[in-house]
């Protein structure tokens, strides 16, 4: 996708807002900020200081203003609303783009005087009081935005059903991984895995939604295989202790690696990638695995089926038997693994790139704030009020 002539001339200022993030949303916001800044747009990222420390938005060419939005609703949300209002008043912008439901709610409550876009990155799957509060927030956000973007079709449909006047699909591209720095043998040696022993990899936040308990229970059954596979899970999060206890109790051949920055290396050493989540949109690890030519087993949830098509093995969620059977079948058939890897990499080549994502968003911003003036444009020297 390339920018149109009119879009290419748009030089407005965009504020990107995110809540606490240690994974995909933060990576996406950094990628968007970098792409917009490289194309000459002015970008301000608002979010928690910890997110700036992890993702270095200023290093991507954006300004950064701290707005502390925790992962779960707290009374501090009122302070976040005030902080966002101050940030927008201090540096007028042409479009405010919030990422995720938490950031979207703060943005709606702040009542910005500029067009508000919210990207829905995740579905609400929690139950009880927390789930009820999140579903109420969904409705407030859907009805308070100019445009609701969904990272997958089901999220677009959800936003529209809740009252969004304009809901559109905006696939989130996984930022390209750097080239691996280690050879396959070196990566496998780190985990004591020989050439004839399978290495199975999963990457993601240690959160109940990822259902690593299913992968652990399936892995416990693989101890009796010859050769027995090793499973490594890269990621950090609140479910670490329960998962570690489950691994110990089940005597499962699973290692929790914690946060890793060498996913490209890990994929180089892996024979198979597995995703067991209850829901995903366009999970970044699924994209990374298929791009790297690693055969993928994933749950048929959310946006994963439309992402991977027939070029991955899809299994029902919360089904240990299905994960067990799919992995065993692929481990027993090297030719099938090689074919799946080849077809997966070919499909990955058809996905939108980071550049495509930035071009789509720039076109949307130009549509919503067409009069935004950049350096050298008529009226560029006039002070902006931030209003449209």
C-alpha distance (Angstrom), angle and dihedral (degrees) to the residues before:
residue distance angle dihedral
X1 . . .
X2 3.81 . .
X3 3.78 128.7 .
X4 3.78 119.1 -100.7
X5 3.79 118.9 -121.5
X6 3.80 92.3 -103.9
X7 3.80 93.2 47.4
X8 3.80 92.6 46.7
X9 3.81 89.0 58.0
X10 3.80 93.8 53.4
X11 3.81 110.1 109.0
X12 3.76 103.2 170.1
X13 3.78 129.5 142.5
X14 3.79 119.4 -103.3
X15 3.79 127.3 -164.4
X16 3.80 114.3 -153.6
X17 3.81 114.3 -160.4
X18 3.79 126.1 -165.5
X19 3.79 137.7 167.9
X20 3.80 126.8 -137.0
X21 3.80 107.8 -41.8
X22 3.78 136.2 167.7
X23 3.78 98.6 172.1
X24 3.77 145.0 19.1
X25 3.81 101.2 -2.4
X26 3.79 92.8 50.8
X27 3.81 91.4 47.1
X28 3.80 90.4 49.7
X29 3.81 94.1 49.5
X30 3.80 90.8 49.7
X31 3.80 91.0 49.2
X32 3.81 92.0 49.8
X33 3.82 92.0 45.8
X34 3.80 91.2 50.6
X35 3.79 93.1 48.2
X36 3.80 94.2 47.7
X37 3.80 93.0 46.1
X38 3.80 92.5 48.1
X39 3.81 88.6 53.7
X40 3.81 91.9 54.3
X41 3.80 100.2 -99.1
X42 3.78 121.4 134.7
X43 3.80 112.5 -118.3
X44 3.79 130.9 -169.4
X45 3.79 117.8 -173.0
X46 3.80 116.7 -157.2
X47 3.78 119.9 -168.9
X48 3.80 146.4 95.9
X49 3.80 118.0 -30.3
X50 3.81 88.6 -126.1
X51 3.80 89.6 60.8
X52 3.80 90.2 53.8
X53 3.79 89.8 50.4
X54 3.80 92.2 52.0
X55 3.80 101.9 38.3
X56 3.83 102.1 27.8
X57 3.80 98.4 -141.6
X58 3.80 90.8 179.1
X59 3.79 88.7 57.2
X60 3.81 86.6 57.2
X61 3.81 90.5 58.1
X62 3.81 99.8 -95.9
X63 3.77 131.0 120.9
X64 3.81 113.8 -121.0
X65 3.80 129.4 -143.8
X66 3.82 118.9 -178.5
X67 3.80 114.7 -120.9
X68 3.78 109.6 165.9
X69 3.82 110.4 -141.5
X70 3.82 111.5 164.4
X71 3.80 121.7 -148.4
X72 3.83 92.1 -106.9
X73 3.82 129.4 43.2
X74 3.80 114.3 -90.2
X75 3.81 136.3 159.5
X76 3.81 84.7 -95.0
X77 3.81 87.5 77.0
X78 3.81 87.9 83.4
X79 3.81 89.3 58.0
X80 3.80 89.4 48.3
X81 3.81 90.1 54.6
X82 3.82 90.8 51.6
X83 3.81 91.9 46.0
X84 3.81 91.5 51.1
X85 3.81 91.8 49.6
X86 3.79 89.8 51.8
X87 3.80 91.8 48.2
X88 3.80 92.0 51.8
X89 3.79 91.8 46.3
X90 3.79 93.4 49.5
X91 3.79 94.8 49.3
X92 3.81 111.9 23.0
X93 3.77 114.3 -142.1
X94 3.78 135.7 -167.4
X95 3.82 99.2 -139.4
X96 3.81 133.2 18.3
X97 3.81 113.6 -150.8
X98 3.82 116.1 -172.1
X99 3.79 121.3 -166.7
X100 3.78 118.6 -147.3
X101 3.78 133.9 4.8
X102 3.82 95.6 -81.2
X103 3.80 93.6 52.8
X104 3.80 89.8 40.5
X105 3.80 92.1 56.7
X106 3.81 92.6 50.1
X107 3.80 89.9 48.2
X108 3.81 93.2 50.6
X109 3.80 92.0 47.6
X110 3.80 90.1 50.2
X111 3.83 88.6 59.7
X112 3.80 97.0 -146.4
X113 3.79 118.4 -152.4
X114 3.80 90.3 -134.9
X115 3.82 130.8 70.0
X116 3.80 112.0 -72.3
X117 3.80 122.5 -145.1
X118 3.80 121.3 -175.3
X119 3.79 124.5 -168.8
X120 3.80 114.4 -150.7
X121 3.79 105.4 -144.6
X122 3.80 99.4 168.1
X123 3.77 141.3 32.0
X124 3.80 122.4 -126.6
X125 3.79 106.7 -110.1
X126 3.82 100.7 155.0
X127 3.79 119.7 108.4
X128 3.80 133.4 -153.2
X129 3.79 124.1 37.5
X130 3.79 93.5 -27.9
X131 3.77 92.2 52.6
X132 3.79 91.5 47.0
X133 3.79 91.7 51.5
X134 3.79 91.1 48.4
X135 3.80 92.4 50.6
X136 3.80 90.0 50.7
X137 3.81 88.6 51.0
X138 3.81 89.0 50.4
X139 3.79 90.5 57.3
X140 3.81 93.2 46.8
X141 3.80 91.5 49.7
X142 3.80 95.1 44.5
X143 3.80 91.7 53.7
X144 3.79 95.3 41.6
X145 3.81 102.1 55.0
X146 3.78 133.2 84.7
X147 3.80 91.3 -144.1
X148 3.80 129.7 12.0
X149 3.78 114.3 -157.0
X150 3.80 121.0 -161.6
X151 3.79 123.9 -156.7
X152 3.81 88.3 -148.1
X153 3.80 135.9 22.4
X154 3.80 94.3 -105.0
X155 3.81 90.2 56.5
X156 3.80 91.2 50.5
X157 3.80 89.8 51.2
X158 3.80 90.8 47.4
X159 3.81 93.2 51.9
X160 3.81 91.5 48.1
X161 3.81 92.4 48.3
X162 3.82 89.9 52.9
X163 3.78 93.2 54.3
X164 3.80 108.2 -86.0
X165 3.80 106.5 157.0
X166 3.81 92.2 -152.5
X167 3.81 119.2 26.1
X168 3.81 121.4 171.7
X169 3.78 139.2 174.2
X170 3.81 115.3 -108.0
X171 3.82 110.5 172.7
X172 3.79 113.8 -149.4
X173 3.79 111.8 -131.3
X174 3.78 118.9 -146.9
X175 3.81 109.1 -119.8
X176 3.81 110.2 -113.6
X177 3.77 114.1 -94.0
X178 3.79 118.1 -124.2
X179 3.80 115.8 -106.8
X180 3.81 113.1 -81.7
X181 3.78 113.8 -96.2
X182 3.80 97.6 -158.5
X183 3.77 134.1 56.4
X184 3.77 121.1 -112.9
X185 3.81 92.1 -107.1
X186 3.80 92.4 53.3
X187 3.80 93.0 50.7
X188 3.79 92.5 49.6
X189 3.79 91.7 45.9
X190 3.82 88.9 60.3
X191 3.79 88.3 65.3
X192 3.79 97.0 37.0
X193 3.80 91.9 -111.2
X194 3.78 116.6 151.4
X195 3.79 126.5 -147.2
X196 3.82 92.7 -95.6
X197 3.82 96.7 46.1
X198 3.82 118.7 89.9
X199 3.80 118.7 -122.4
X200 3.82 116.0 -154.1
X201 3.80 119.5 -164.2
X202 3.78 136.0 -162.9
X203 3.81 126.2 173.8
X204 3.78 127.6 -167.4
X205 3.76 146.9 94.8
X206 3.80 114.2 -55.2
X207 3.78 94.7 -115.7
X208 3.82 131.1 134.6
X209 3.84 90.3 -112.1
X210 3.82 89.5 66.3
X211 3.83 90.8 59.9
X212 3.77 95.7 -147.3
X213 3.80 85.7 162.7
X214 3.81 86.9 74.5
X215 3.81 91.6 52.3
X216 3.81 91.6 46.9
X217 3.80 92.6 50.6
X218 3.81 91.0 48.9
X219 3.81 91.1 46.9
X220 3.81 90.8 53.5
X221 3.80 87.1 64.6
X222 3.80 92.1 54.4
X223 3.80 94.5 65.2
X224 3.80 89.0 90.1
X225 3.80 94.3 52.8
X226 3.79 119.6 105.7
X227 2.93 109.2 -109.0
X228 3.80 94.8 21.6
X229 3.83 114.1 -139.3
X230 3.78 123.1 -127.6
X231 3.80 119.8 -136.6
X232 3.81 123.2 -153.3
X233 3.80 125.1 -173.3
X234 3.81 118.7 -163.4
X235 3.79 117.3 -159.0
X236 3.77 144.6 74.5
X237 3.77 132.0 -126.0
X238 3.79 148.5 117.2
X239 3.82 96.0 -60.4
X240 3.82 94.6 63.4
X241 3.81 98.3 104.7
X242 3.84 96.7 44.7
X243 3.81 90.4 47.3
X244 3.80 92.6 47.8
X245 3.80 89.6 51.3
X246 3.79 91.0 49.0
X247 3.81 91.7 50.7
X248 3.79 90.7 51.6
X249 3.81 94.8 46.1
X250 3.81 93.3 47.7
X251 3.82 93.6 41.0
X252 3.79 85.7 -132.8
X253 3.83 119.6 174.7
X254 3.81 91.3 -121.2
X255 3.81 128.7 128.2
X256 3.81 122.8 -163.1
X257 3.79 105.1 -145.5
X258 3.80 99.5 -173.5
X259 3.79 120.8 -141.4
X260 3.81 112.4 -12.8
X261 3.78 131.7 -172.2
X262 3.83 94.5 -169.1
X263 3.80 100.7 74.3
X264 3.80 89.9 137.7
X265 3.81 89.0 58.5
X266 3.80 92.2 46.4
X267 3.80 90.7 52.6
X268 3.78 90.1 50.3
X269 3.81 89.1 59.1
X270 3.82 97.4 41.3
X271 3.79 127.5 100.0
X272 3.79 95.4 -169.7
X273 3.82 138.6 14.1
X274 3.81 121.8 -146.9
X275 3.82 131.6 -165.7
X276 3.83 116.8 -174.5
X277 3.83 101.1 172.1
X278 3.79 125.7 146.8
X279 3.80 87.9 -136.3
X280 3.80 139.1 1.9
X281 3.79 135.7 165.7
X282 3.81 107.3 -156.3
X283 3.78 98.1 -27.0
X284 3.77 110.8 -147.8
X285 3.80 95.2 -138.9
X286 3.80 91.7 52.7
X287 3.80 88.0 54.2
X288 3.80 92.6 45.6
X289 3.79 92.8 49.8
X290 3.80 95.2 50.3
X291 3.80 92.4 44.5
X292 3.80 88.5 52.8
X293 3.79 91.9 51.0
X294 3.81 95.3 -112.5
X295 3.83 112.6 143.6
X296 3.80 111.8 -115.3
X297 3.79 135.2 -144.4
X298 3.82 111.1 -169.3
X299 3.77 141.0 163.4
X300 3.81 117.4 -99.3
X301 3.81 95.1 -120.6
X302 3.81 137.7 124.9
X303 3.77 113.0 -23.3
X304 3.82 97.3 -16.6
X305 3.83 96.6 96.1
X306 3.83 92.3 52.3
X307 3.81 89.5 44.9
X308 3.81 99.8 50.4
X309 3.81 102.8 24.4
X310 3.81 111.4 -177.2
X311 3.80 92.5 -27.9
X312 3.81 94.3 91.1
X313 3.79 133.2 43.7
X314 3.81 108.2 -104.4
X315 3.80 121.8 -157.6
X316 3.82 133.0 -179.7
X317 3.82 116.9 -92.6
X318 3.82 120.7 -102.8
X319 3.81 91.4 20.6
X320 3.80 115.5 127.4
X321 3.81 91.9 176.8
X322 3.81 91.9 55.7
X323 3.82 93.7 48.7
X324 3.80 90.3 46.4
X325 3.82 93.0 50.0
X326 3.81 95.0 45.0
X327 3.80 93.6 50.1
X328 3.81 93.6 45.0
X329 3.80 91.4 50.0
X330 3.79 92.8 52.6
X331 3.80 94.6 42.8
X332 3.80 89.2 52.9
X333 3.81 93.4 50.0
X334 3.83 115.1 53.6
X335 3.81 91.0 175.5
X336 3.81 91.3 56.4
X337 3.82 90.2 48.8
X338 3.79 91.4 50.9
X339 3.81 91.9 48.4
X340 3.81 92.1 48.3
X341 3.79 90.5 48.5
X342 3.81 91.8 51.4
X343 3.80 94.5 46.9
X344 3.81 92.1 44.1
X345 3.80 92.5 53.9
X346 3.81 90.1 48.2
X347 3.81 91.6 52.3
X348 3.79 90.9 47.2
X349 3.78 87.7 59.0
X350 3.82 89.1 64.4
X351 3.81 95.8 55.3
X352 3.81 123.0 104.4
X353 3.78 113.5 -91.8
X354 3.79 129.7 -138.4
X355 3.81 87.6 -97.2
X356 3.80 90.8 53.1
X357 3.80 90.3 50.9
X358 3.81 92.7 50.5
X359 3.82 91.3 47.1
X360 3.82 91.4 51.1
X361 3.80 92.2 49.3
X362 3.80 93.5 45.3
X363 3.79 89.7 53.1
X364 3.80 89.3 51.4
X365 3.81 92.9 48.8
X366 3.82 90.6 48.9
X367 3.81 89.0 50.2
X368 3.80 92.6 51.8
X369 3.82 97.9 39.7
X370 3.80 104.6 23.0
X371 3.82 94.8 159.7
X372 3.81 95.2 60.0
X373 3.79 107.3 130.8
X374 3.77 125.5 -147.6
X375 3.80 132.5 -165.4
X376 3.76 110.4 -50.9
X377 3.80 94.1 11.3
X378 3.81 120.8 124.3
X379 3.76 109.0 -80.9
X380 3.77 92.8 10.8
X381 3.80 91.6 131.8
X382 3.79 93.2 54.9
X383 3.81 114.7 99.4
X384 3.79 114.4 -104.2
X385 3.76 119.9 -130.8
X386 3.78 92.7 -161.9
X387 3.81 89.2 -123.5
X388 3.79 129.5 120.7
